[in-house]
């Protein structure tokens, strides 16, 4: 059985492995009063951003400026005064506060798709914690080159196994998994531990892949299309390692052979499913800690499928998880059960 480090406290995304992508909506005229909460938050955020830049971490800020054209043109200079220098600006010129939330949401969605497709929505704690009330949206992305030592497969092969909703963020999801499960890079390729650790990591990657497919099935977006046979091939899961794990489930080979009804070709996929089933709940716990809560994990999964930028993400998440009637509750019931329990019957659909 794969040994999971689910008791270890994971590092938060503030580590150098991740970049934050932060969207802030500003409505003009933009003139925060000195020493008021918004003024103080801007100063603190700019300071934290500069500190992280000094440590080589380049967080990304997008300021969406909504208002009349004349006032919008002044915002960049005022942001410079607070200490923001390396940021992105998206302006939406409107008159008489006639904001089109649909248009603004689509502009934000297009910008994220074009510039940061590997972002995963993030609702957990960050270095920018005290600014939640004015952050419109936040995500994390993997900020380093992929580690060839950590995984016995290229990320491009992992992409082929994922549901389309998560494929663009494959490298980020792998980094989240590695951080949440406290994985360590095998140090020496000729060390006997190298093959063992890289194979354990591959099994966890397969578990994550199956789990994301399971969430798709649970929320009704599409069928659970996880393919264990293709996963074994693309993730370079070793036959010997699968056989070694079979010892945890069967006293002898005949038991396994009987269970797959004497179909030899079904043995390896069947074994992988056994292993991933055991790994689901410990992995779920680690991911929940990484995202700060079950609600944070649910939001990351759900809004990757159905992104919405027309309201602040905290408001949207609260609305989603506080249904007003039975129909609204029924829409998310299976998906919420999936996140809380690690799996549910609807996930097998």
SVG drawing of the C-alpha trace seen along z (x, -y; Angstrom):
<svg xmlns="http://www.w3.org/2000/svg" viewBox="-37 -63 60 82">
<polyline fill="none" stroke="black" stroke-width="0.4" points="0.0,0.0 1.3,-3.5 2.5,-5.2 0.9,-8.7 2.3,-11.6 -1.2,-12.8 -0.3,-13.6 2.3,-16.2 1.2,-19.8 1.5,-21.1 3.3,-24.3 0.9,-27.0 1.1,-28.5 3.2,-31.3 6.2,-29.1 8.4,-30.0 6.7,-27.3 3.6,-29.3 2.6,-32.7 -0.6,-34.4 -2.7,-36.0 -4.9,-38.7 -7.7,-40.6 -8.9,-43.8 -11.8,-46.0 -11.5,-49.7 -14.4,-52.0 -13.4,-55.6 -13.0,-58.3 -10.2,-56.5 -9.1,-58.6 -8.9,-56.5 -8.9,-58.6 -5.6,-58.6 -5.4,-56.0 -8.8,-54.5 -9.0,-50.7 -8.7,-50.7 -5.7,-53.1 -3.9,-51.0 -4.7,-47.7 -3.2,-49.1 0.0,-50.1 0.3,-46.8 -0.4,-44.8 2.2,-46.8 4.8,-46.2 4.1,-42.5 4.3,-42.3 7.7,-44.0 9.0,-41.7 8.0,-38.6 9.6,-40.1 12.9,-40.5 12.7,-36.8 12.2,-36.0 8.5,-35.5 6.6,-37.5 2.9,-37.7 0.6,-39.0 -1.9,-41.8 -4.6,-42.9 -6.5,-46.1 -9.8,-46.4 -10.7,-50.0 -14.4,-50.9 -15.6,-54.4 -15.4,-57.4 -12.5,-57.6 -11.0,-60.7 -10.8,-59.3 -9.7,-55.9 -6.6,-57.5 -5.4,-58.7 -5.5,-55.3 -2.1,-54.0 -0.3,-57.1 -2.1,-56.7 -1.2,-53.0 2.4,-54.0 2.2,-56.3 1.2,-53.3 4.2,-51.3 2.6,-49.3 4.9,-49.4 4.7,-46.1 1.0,-45.5 -1.6,-45.0 -4.5,-47.4 -7.8,-46.7 -10.1,-49.7 -13.9,-49.6 -15.2,-53.1 -18.7,-53.6 -20.9,-56.6 -23.2,-57.3 -22.0,-54.1 -23.8,-52.0 -21.5,-49.0 -22.1,-46.0 -21.1,-43.1 -21.4,-40.6 -19.0,-42.6 -16.5,-43.1 -16.7,-39.4 -16.0,-38.4 -13.1,-40.8 -11.5,-39.3 -12.2,-35.7 -10.5,-36.5 -7.5,-38.1 -7.0,-35.1 -7.4,-32.6 -4.9,-34.5 -2.3,-35.3 -2.6,-32.7 -4.4,-29.6 -2.6,-27.4 -4.3,-29.3 -6.3,-27.3 -8.9,-29.4 -7.7,-29.9 -9.8,-30.9 -7.4,-30.0 -5.1,-32.0 -2.4,-34.0 0.2,-36.8 -2.5,-39.2 -5.0,-37.9 -6.2,-41.2 -7.4,-42.4 -10.1,-39.8 -12.8,-42.4 -11.5,-44.1 -10.0,-41.2 -12.3,-40.3 -10.6,-37.0 -7.5,-35.1 -5.8,-32.1 -2.4,-30.3 -0.1,-29.0 3.0,-26.9 5.9,-29.4 8.8,-27.1 10.0,-24.7 8.6,-21.2 10.7,-18.8 11.7,-15.9 12.9,-14.1 9.6,-14.3 7.5,-12.6 8.5,-9.6 6.5,-11.1 6.3,-14.5 3.5,-16.9 2.3,-16.8 1.3,-13.1 -0.5,-13.9 -2.5,-16.5 -3.9,-13.8 -5.4,-12.0 -7.2,-15.0 -10.8,-16.2 -10.7,-19.2 -11.7,-21.6 -8.4,-20.9 -6.0,-20.2 -4.6,-23.7 -3.7,-23.8 -2.0,-20.4 1.4,-21.6 -0.3,-23.6 -2.4,-20.7 0.7,-18.5 2.6,-21.2 -0.5,-21.4 -0.4,-17.6 3.3,-17.6 3.1,-20.4 -0.1,-19.1 1.4,-15.5 4.8,-16.9 6.6,-15.0 10.4,-15.2 12.5,-15.0 14.4,-11.8 18.0,-12.8 20.0,-10.3 18.7,-8.5 20.9,-5.4 19.6,-5.3 17.2,-2.3 14.9,-4.8 14.6,-6.8 12.5,-4.3 10.3,-3.7 9.6,-7.3 9.0,-8.2 6.6,-5.3 4.7,-6.3 4.4,-9.8 3.1,-8.4 0.4,-6.5 -0.6,-9.7 -0.8,-11.5 -3.1,-8.7 -5.2,-9.2 -5.5,-12.9 -6.4,-12.3 -9.1,-9.8 -10.4,-12.2 -10.8,-15.1 -12.7,-12.8 -14.8,-11.7 -15.7,-15.3 -16.8,-15.8 -19.1,-12.8 -20.4,-13.9 -21.4,-17.4 -23.0,-16.2 -20.7,-18.1 -19.8,-14.9 -19.2,-11.2 -16.2,-9.9 -13.8,-9.1 -10.9,-8.0 -8.9,-5.3 -6.7,-3.2 -5.1,-1.3 -3.9,-4.5 -2.9,-6.0 -0.5,-3.1 1.1,-3.6 1.3,-7.4 2.4,-7.8 5.1,-5.1 3.7,-3.0 6.0,0.0 4.5,3.6 6.7,4.7 5.5,1.9 1.9,2.7 2.6,6.3 4.4,5.3 1.3,3.3 -1.0,6.3 0.5,8.0 -1.6,5.6 -4.8,6.8 -4.4,10.4 -2.9,13.4 -1.9,15.0 -2.1,14.3 -5.0,16.7 -7.3,14.4 -6.6,11.5 -7.0,13.7 -10.4,14.9 -11.5,11.3 -10.9,10.2 -12.7,13.3 -9.5,14.8 -9.0,11.8 -5.2,11.3 -5.3,7.9 -7.6,6.5 -5.3,7.3 -3.1,4.1 -6.0,1.6 -7.9,3.4 -4.9,3.1 -4.5,-0.6 -8.1,-1.2 -7.6,0.6 -4.7,-1.6 -6.3,-4.9 -9.4,-4.0 -7.3,-3.6 -5.4,-6.9 -8.5,-9.0 -9.4,-10.1 -5.9,-10.8 -5.3,-12.8 -8.6,-14.6 -7.6,-15.6 -4.3,-16.9 -5.9,-19.0 -8.5,-20.4 -5.7,-21.6 -3.8,-23.1 -6.9,-25.1 -7.7,-26.1 -11.0,-24.2 -13.5,-21.9 -15.2,-25.0 -11.9,-26.3 -11.3,-22.9 -14.8,-22.8 -14.5,-26.3 -11.2,-25.4 -12.8,-22.3 -16.2,-23.8 -15.1,-27.2 -12.5,-25.5 -15.4,-24.0 -17.8,-27.0 -15.7,-30.2 -17.6,-33.3 -16.0,-36.8 -19.2,-38.9 -19.0,-39.2 -16.2,-38.9 -15.3,-35.2 -16.0,-35.2 -19.6,-36.3 -20.0,-33.8 -18.7,-30.9 -21.0,-31.9 -24.0,-32.0 -23.1,-28.7 -22.7,-27.0 -25.7,-28.7 -28.6,-27.5 -32.0,-29.2 -34.2,-26.2 -34.2,-22.5 -33.5,-22.8 -30.3,-24.9 -29.2,-22.4 -29.8,-19.4 -27.6,-20.9 -24.5,-20.8 -25.4,-18.0 -23.5,-15.2 -20.4,-17.4 -20.3,-18.6 -20.6,-15.1 -17.8,-14.1 -15.5,-16.8 -16.4,-16.1 -16.2,-12.3 -13.5,-11.9 -15.9,-10.0 -19.6,-9.4 -21.8,-7.1 -22.5,-9.8 -18.7,-10.0 -18.9,-6.6 -21.3,-7.8"/>
</svg>
